[in-house]
Amino acid sequence: MTVYVARNRSTAVERIHSRMEGTVDLDYETAWEDAFELGRLGQRYGVVVQFRTIEHVAVRSPEALASGLRAPKNTFRQRHLYCLFDLTILPEATLSELEARAIQHGDYILAGRLLKEPTLTWA
Protein backbone atom coordinates (compact mmCIF):
# COMPACT_ATOMS: atom_id res chain seq x y z
CA MET A 1 0.00 0.00 0.00
CA THR A 2 1.32 3.42 -0.97
CA VAL A 3 1.53 6.13 1.67
CA TYR A 4 1.62 9.76 0.61
CA VAL A 5 2.79 12.17 3.30
CA ALA A 6 0.92 15.46 3.05
CA ARG A 7 2.93 18.38 4.47
CA ASN A 8 -0.02 20.81 4.25
CA ARG A 9 -3.79 20.85 3.88
CA SER A 10 -3.88 21.81 0.21
CA THR A 11 -1.72 18.88 -0.92
CA ALA A 12 -3.80 16.52 1.24
CA VAL A 13 -7.03 17.74 -0.39
CA GLU A 14 -5.43 17.50 -3.84
CA ARG A 15 -4.40 13.87 -3.20
CA ILE A 16 -7.80 12.94 -1.85
CA HIS A 17 -9.56 14.46 -4.87
CA SER A 18 -7.23 12.52 -7.19
CA ARG A 19 -8.69 9.29 -5.74
CA MET A 20 -5.20 7.85 -5.43
CA GLU A 21 -4.82 4.34 -4.04
CA GLY A 22 -3.22 4.03 -0.65
CA THR A 23 -3.15 6.34 2.32
CA VAL A 24 -2.79 10.09 2.80
CA ASP A 25 -0.74 10.61 5.95
CA LEU A 26 -1.25 14.07 7.47
CA ASP A 27 2.03 15.44 8.86
CA TYR A 28 1.90 19.19 9.42
CA GLU A 29 1.45 21.49 12.38
CA THR A 30 -2.31 21.97 12.14
CA ALA A 31 -3.15 18.48 10.86
CA TRP A 32 -4.98 17.67 14.07
CA GLU A 33 -7.49 20.39 13.19
CA ASP A 34 -8.06 18.93 9.71
CA ALA A 35 -7.96 15.20 10.49
CA PHE A 36 -11.68 14.65 11.02
CA GLU A 37 -12.84 16.71 8.04
CA LEU A 38 -10.24 15.27 5.66
CA GLY A 39 -10.97 11.76 6.92
CA ARG A 40 -14.62 12.18 5.95
CA LEU A 41 -13.64 13.67 2.59
CA GLY A 42 -11.34 10.69 2.05
CA GLN A 43 -14.21 8.29 2.76
CA ARG A 44 -16.29 9.95 0.04
CA TYR A 45 -13.46 9.50 -2.47
CA GLY A 46 -12.35 6.05 -1.29
CA VAL A 47 -9.03 7.29 0.11
CA VAL A 48 -7.73 6.39 3.56
CA VAL A 49 -6.61 9.44 5.56
CA GLN A 50 -4.57 8.99 8.71
CA PHE A 51 -3.21 11.30 11.36
CA ARG A 52 -0.70 10.09 13.93
CA THR A 53 0.75 12.14 16.74
CA ILE A 54 3.68 9.81 17.53
CA GLU A 55 6.38 8.05 15.52
CA HIS A 56 7.79 4.91 17.14
CA VAL A 57 11.40 4.79 15.94
CA ALA A 58 13.59 1.70 16.33
CA VAL A 59 17.18 2.97 16.72
CA ARG A 60 19.77 0.30 15.90
CA SER A 61 23.01 1.99 16.97
CA PRO A 62 24.47 4.95 18.88
CA GLU A 63 25.59 6.40 15.54
CA ALA A 64 22.03 6.23 14.18
CA LEU A 65 20.71 7.98 17.31
CA ALA A 66 23.29 10.76 17.02
CA SER A 67 22.72 11.17 13.30
CA GLY A 68 18.93 11.20 13.63
CA LEU A 69 18.90 13.76 16.44
CA ARG A 70 21.47 16.02 14.81
CA ALA A 71 19.57 16.12 11.50
CA PRO A 72 16.73 18.61 11.00
CA LYS A 73 13.42 17.18 12.21
CA ASN A 74 11.11 16.81 9.22
CA THR A 75 7.94 15.83 11.07
CA PHE A 76 5.59 17.52 13.50
CA ARG A 77 5.06 14.22 15.30
CA GLN A 78 6.60 13.45 18.63
CA ARG A 79 9.19 10.69 18.23
CA HIS A 80 9.69 7.91 20.74
CA LEU A 81 13.24 6.72 20.08
CA TYR A 82 13.61 3.11 21.20
CA CYS A 83 17.31 2.31 21.48
CA LEU A 84 18.02 -1.30 20.52
CA PHE A 85 21.51 -1.03 22.02
CA ASP A 86 22.85 -0.52 25.52
CA LEU A 87 22.73 3.21 26.30
CA THR A 88 25.50 2.80 28.89
CA ILE A 89 28.05 2.41 26.08
CA LEU A 90 27.64 6.11 25.29
CA PRO A 91 29.94 8.54 27.09
CA GLU A 92 28.01 10.63 29.65
CA ALA A 93 28.65 13.89 27.75
CA THR A 94 27.38 12.41 24.48
CA LEU A 95 24.27 10.99 26.11
CA SER A 96 23.55 14.33 27.79
CA GLU A 97 23.90 16.15 24.47
CA LEU A 98 21.59 13.68 22.69
CA GLU A 99 19.03 13.86 25.48
CA ALA A 100 19.09 17.67 25.25
CA ARG A 101 18.53 17.46 21.48
CA ALA A 102 15.65 15.03 21.99
CA ILE A 103 14.03 17.37 24.51
CA GLN A 104 14.53 20.29 22.12
CA HIS A 105 12.66 18.33 19.42
CA GLY A 106 9.95 17.21 21.87
CA ASP A 107 11.11 13.59 21.58
CA TYR A 108 11.90 10.84 24.09
CA ILE A 109 14.84 8.42 24.25
CA LEU A 110 13.59 5.07 25.54
CA ALA A 111 14.88 1.54 26.15
CA GLY A 112 14.47 -0.79 23.17
CA ARG A 113 12.65 -3.43 25.22
CA LEU A 114 9.63 -1.09 25.39
CA LEU A 115 9.18 -1.11 21.60
CA LYS A 116 6.06 -2.89 20.34
CA GLU A 117 5.80 -1.96 16.68
CA PRO A 118 8.06 0.58 14.97
CA THR A 119 6.76 3.03 12.39
CA LEU A 120 10.32 3.90 11.35
CA THR A 121 13.86 2.56 11.78
CA TRP A 122 17.12 4.45 12.13
CA ALA A 123 20.03 2.20 11.20
N, C-alpha and C positions, 0 to 999 in steps of 0.2 A: 504494500500500500504506500502510495506517495504522500509525503507530508510537505506542505508548503507553509513556510513560516512567514506570516504577515507582520511587517514591522510598523504598520499604521492601518488605520481604519479604511482608508480609501483602497489600498491594495487588497485588503480582506474582502471588501464588498465586490471589487472587480473579479477576484478569484471565485467567489460564490456565484456571481452572475454568469461566469463562464461555464458553470456546471462541470468543473473539472472533477476527475475521479480522485479519491483520496481524502485527505484531511487538511483543513486550513487551521493552522496553529497560531493563535493570537499571542504575540510577544511584543508588546509595547506598553508604555507607561499607563495609559488609560484603558487598556484592554478589559480590565475588570468591569468598567462601565458599559462596554459594548458587548460583552460575552453573551448575555441573555438574548438581546435583540438579534445579533448576528447568528446565534445558534438557531433561532426560529427562522430567520431568512434562509440559512443553510438547509433546514428541513424542507422548506418549500422547493428548493432547487436540487435536493438530493445530495447535498454536500455536508460532510461531517465538519463541525466547527468545534475546536477544543480550546480551553483556556486553562493553563496550569500555573500555579503560583510558585512551585518549587521544582527544581531540577535535582535529581538524585545522581550524583557523579561518583563513579567508581574511579579512584585514583590509584594507579598501579605502582608508582615509584615516587621518591622524594623529588626527583627532577621534574616529573610531570606536575606535581603539586606546585613547585616553585614557578615553573613555566606558565601554568594556568592562572595562578594568582598575579603574576607580574604582567600578563597580557591584558589589554583593555577588555573589560567585561562587555559582551555584546548581547546581553539579555537583561530584561527587567526582573527576571525571576530570581528568587532567593536560591542559592545553591547550597546543598548539603554535600560536603566533600568527604566521602568515605575512604579513608586511607587504608589500602590493602597491604600495607607494610607497617613495620614497627616504628612508630613516631619517635621512640627513644634513640634511634640512630641519628636523628638530626641534632646538630649542635644547638644548644640553648638559644644562642643569638639568632640563628636562622629560623628556628621554630617561632620565636617571638616576633620576628619580622613578618613571617607568613601569617601568623595569627592576626597581627595588626592589619595586614592587607585584606584578610578575609573579613574582618570586622568592618573595614572601610567599605567593602563591597556589599555588606549586609549578609555575608555567607557564614557558614559554620564548618569547622574542621572536626570530623567525627571518626571514631574507630570503625574499621572496615567490617567488623563482626556485626554491626548494626544494620548493614545494608541488606535490603530485601530484594529490590528490583531496580537496577540502574536505568536512567533515561539517557545517560551519556557516560563515556569512558575517556579518561585522560591517561594516555600511556606514555 
